[in-house]
Amino acid sequence: MTLTAAALAGRVNGLKVEDAARLLPVVSALVEVEAPAAPPAVADEAAVRCAGWLAQTNTTLGQMDALRSHGVSAFRASGARALVAPWVARGAAVGSTP
């Protein structure tokens, strides 16, 4: 991932650089966990979508756990998961052979 806080702020309407600096590690981690093999440009776009959704809904980082407990995922709701679908990490099936 090559995204910086300044670049994130520039791509998300109304997002200040300070807020982007707080969101960037969170959305970067979401992308890395969900799709570790995604190309950098795709990972950057997924992070932008997720950060944009969080900024538009005024979701604080502390509220993310509460949302998750109700089945709301910023990663899915933002469209980031659909974007990285070809690179989503999937577990092996039980009893599968390598």
Salt bridges, closest charged atoms under 4 A:
ASP19 OD1 - ARG22 NH2 2.33
GLU34 OE1 - ARG81 NE 3.68
GLU45 OE1 - ARG11 NH2 2.32
GLU45 OE2 - ARG49 NE 3.26
ASP65 OD1 - ARG68 NH2 2.19
